[in-house]
Amino acid sequence: MKAAVLTAPERIETVDDWPEPACGPGEVIVDVAGVGLCGTDLSVFHGKRATPATPWVVGHEGFGRVVATGADVPDRLADRLVDRRVVIEPNYACLKCADCLTGLTSACPHRAIVGINAPGVLAERVAVPAAFVHPVPEGPTGADLACAEPYTVARAAVRRSGVTPGDRCLVVGAGAQGLLVCLILARLGIEPVVTEPHPQRLARAVRLGAVADDGRTGFTYVFETSGYAPALRPAVDRAAPGATVVMIGLNPVHLPFTTDDVVRRQLTLTGSMIYDHPGDFTAAVAELPEARPGAVVEARFPLARAHEAFAGAAQRAGKTWIDLENEHA
């Protein structure tokens, strides 16, 4: 079958002789229709995150149609999945450890991370644990489904924050995560202020219901989505006393403030890592027909142009996805 594989840093090749997946116990085979690209995929592409081997199938934000089920998939579940459009929840928690048993599957130390320590989904067919595919309702487009996983990440961050419609929100960064946070806040009736130096990304955020940064302060919620370390301290300085700062973007730099800063201003710092199985994904997928997260998409490529899709993704103002159904996307 065809697949897009990383053969070296910054080199993706589309091959046509990749082995077919085996459908193991408790798994289903998904005929992949599309895969979105995000910053994690780009870190793999650029060699910043090592893969277990090369060549390595990349990508994790996949969707498609279930075409087969393996042993130990209950008949009732199989009947609900076979021939259904599904999105893939690409973090396979063990569901047995202490963190999983408390509901914090996002912290599972045994988590299989698709495209990182487990093979990716940018192939014509993939095997996926049946518990980690979610049937989708009628209505969402391919672009919407390519955004289902990052939409779930953003939605989980907003859920964990505790934000309410009357709050004043600052969103730092208008990459895919920032755009989706803006979209979700606008759906809650909030007009978020967004700070973003890239003019096209800023314009897209405004179209989604945000307003461009005008220098105001006194925000009750700050959502840091960029992962750009120098942006965090200025954003925190604009928070109101008692505000909540939600950190979604990742970077290895030590936090640029002291306990005095946090205690005297009575700030709450919240880290939000992906989402928790299964509730966050189930709720997000149910919202796709109305939320239309595909509005953050800028570019669509066929599988044959996967290298081009990866190589230019960071420069595009919106999200990129790869369409496996339409060869001339």
N, C-alpha and C positions, 0 to 999 in steps of 0.2 A: 504494500500500500504506500501511498504518498505520505510524507511527513517533513516538517521543517526541523532541522537538527543543527545544534551548535557544534561546529567542528574545530573552532579555535576562537580566542577572544575577538569579538567584532566580526565574526564570520558565521552567517547562517546559510546553510545549503538546503535546498528542497530536493529530496530524494524520492525515488519511486519504488524502492525495494526494501522498505522498512518492514520488519516482521509484523504479522498480524497479532493483535493481543489475544492472550488466552483468558477465557472467562472463568475465574476461579470461584470457589464457594462463596456465596454471599455477594457476588459481583454482578454487574450488568455490563453489556457492551453498548457504548454510545457511538452512533454515527455522527461525527462532529460536523456541525454546520458553520461554526464561527468561533473565534477566540479574540478577546480583547488584549491589549498590551498595556502594561503599567510600569511604574518605576522599578518594581522588583524584577520584572523581566529584563528591563534595560540594564540593571546592575549585573545580571547574569551575562547578558550580551557583551558588556564592556569588560568582563573578567573581574568585577569587584566582588562577586559571590561565586565561589567555586562550585562546580558540579561534580558528582561522584565519578563521572567518566565522560569521555567524548568518543564518538558523536553522542549528543544528548538531545532528546526531544524537549523543546522549550514550551513555554506558555502555560497558563493556569486558569484564565478567565473564560472557560469554555461552555458551550451549549450545543445541543443537538437533539437527536431522537434515539430512544432506547430500541435496540433491534434484537437483543437476546438477553437471557438471564441465566445465571449459573445455579449450581446446586445450593440448597439451603436458603434460597430466596423464597419466602412464603408465597403461596399461590395468590393470596389476596393482594400482596404488594406487587407481585409480578403482573397481575391483571391491571393494576393501577398505572404501571410504568411502561409496559411494552407498547411500542408505536406512539408513545407520547413525547412531545417536545419537553425537554428538561434543561435546567441549568445545573452545572456541576459546582458543588461546594468543595473547593480545592484544598481544604485543610482537614485531613482525616485524623480527628482526635481518637485516642484509644478507648474512651468512654468507660475506663476502669480505674484510673488513678485518682488520687485524692482531689486534684483540681477538677477533673471531669465530674466526679461524684458530687461536688458542690455547685456544679453548673458553669464553672469557669473553664470551659473547654479551650478557650483561646490561650490559656496558660499551660495546656497539656505538654509535659516534657517529652512525650513520645509521639507528638504530632507528626504525621507524614505531610510534608509541604510539597504540593504538586509543582513540578518545574524546578525544585530546589534539591530536596533529598529523595523525591519520588519522581518518576518520569512525567514530563509535561503532557499536554493534551493537544498540541498543534500537529495533529495527525488525523488521517481520515477516520480512524476508529480507535477507541480507547476503552480499557476496562476500568470501571469505577465501582467502589463499594456501593451497594444498593441504597444504603442509608444516607449517602451523600449526593444523591441526585434528587432534584426537586421538580415535579411537574409544574409547568407554567400555564396560566390561564390564556384564553384567547385574547388577541389584541396587540401584544408587544411586537415590535419590529425586530429584525436581526440586530440593529444597533442597540436597541433597548436591552436585549438579552446579552449582548457583549459587555454591557455595563452592569449587569445584575450583581456580580460579585463586588466590584468597587462601590456600588450603591449600597450594598449591605454593610460594607465597612463604614461608610459615612453615616448611614442610618444608626448603626450601633454606637458610634461616637456621640451622636446627638441624643440617643436614648440614655446613655450613661451619664451625660452631662446634667440632666435634670432641667434643661432649658424650658421655659414656658413662653406663651405668645407675647407677654408683655416685656420680655427681656430685650436689652440692647446688646447686639452681637457684632463682634469684629471677627472676620475670617482672614487669616494670614495665608496668602497664596491662592492662586486660581489655576493650579494644575487640575488634573481630573478629580482628585479628592476635594480640593477647595471648591470647585464648581459644583460637585454633588452635595457638599455641605450647604452651599448657598441655595441650591434647588430645594433641599429638604427644609431648611429654615423658612424659605419663602412659602412652602406648602403649609407651614405652621402659622402663617400670617405675620412672620417677622421679616423686616426689610434689613438684611445684614449689610454692614459696611465691609467692603473687601479691599485689601491692600495687595497690589500686584504690579510689578514694574513692566511686565510684558503687555503692551497696549491691546493686542488682539485677545489675549486671555481675559484682561479686564473687561473688554467690551462684551465678551461672551458671558461673563458673570453678571453683568448689568442686564443682559437680555434674559437671564434666568431669574431676575428679581432682586438682585443686589444693587447697592449704590456704590459709586466710586469713593474711595477714601478722601475725606475732606478735612482730616486733621482733628476731628472731634475726639474727646476722651470720655471717661465715665462708663465704659462698657461693663455690663454685668457678666458677660460671657465672652471669652476669647478662644477661638478655635485655631490652633497653629497646625496647618496642614502641609507647610512647605518643606519641613525638615532642614531649612536653611538656618544654621545656628545664629548668625548675626541678627536675624529677624525677631528672635524670641524676646530679648530684653526690651526693645522699644515697644513691642506689643503689650507686654506685661505692664509697662509704665503707663499705658493708657487704660488700664483696667480700673474699675471703681473699687473702693474698699469693700471687702467681702465678696469679690468677684470669683468666678470659677474659670480657670485656665485649662483648656482641654488640649492635650498634646497628642497629635495623630502622626505627624511627620517624624521620621527617625533620623538621628545623627549621633555620632559617638562623642560629641563635645560635652563637657561638664556644664551644668546649668549656670547661666550668667547672672545669678543673684544669690543672696544669702538668706539664712533663716530669719534674720532681722526683717528683710524685705517681705517675707511671707507672713511672719507672725504679726508685725506691726500693722500691716494692711489686711490681715485676716483673709488671706487668699486661700483658695482651694485649688490644688494642682491635681489634675486627673489625666492619667495615661489611658489611651484607648487603643488596644491591640486587636485587630481584625474584628471578630464577632464570635458569639457563642452558639453552639449547636444544640438543638436544631432551630430554636425559636427565632433568632435574628434572621436567619436565611428564609425561613418559612414566611415570616411577616413581610420581609422585603419583596419576595417574589410575588406575593399577593397584591402588592402596591404597583407593580410594574405597568399595568394598563393605564393607570391614572398618572403615575409619577413621570413616565416617559424619560428615563435617564439618558436615552440615546441622544437627547438634546446637547450633550457635552461632546459628542463625536464630531471630529473634523474629517477624518480620512478612512477609507476602506480599500484594502488591497486583496488580490487573490493570493492563494498559497504560493504560487510560482514566484511572487514578488515579496516573499517574507523578509528577505534580507533588507530590501529597500524600506519596508515598513518599520523594521527595527531601527535601521540606521538613522532615519529622520524623525523618529517619534518625539524625541526630546525638544525638537525645534518647532513642532506644530502647536498651534494655539489650543486645540482640542484633542480629544482622545483618538487613538488609532485602533482599528480592529482588522482582522484577517477573515475574509469570507471564503469558506471552503466549498460552498455550493455553487457560486457563480465564478467561473474561471476568468471572466473578463471584468471583475469588479473594478 
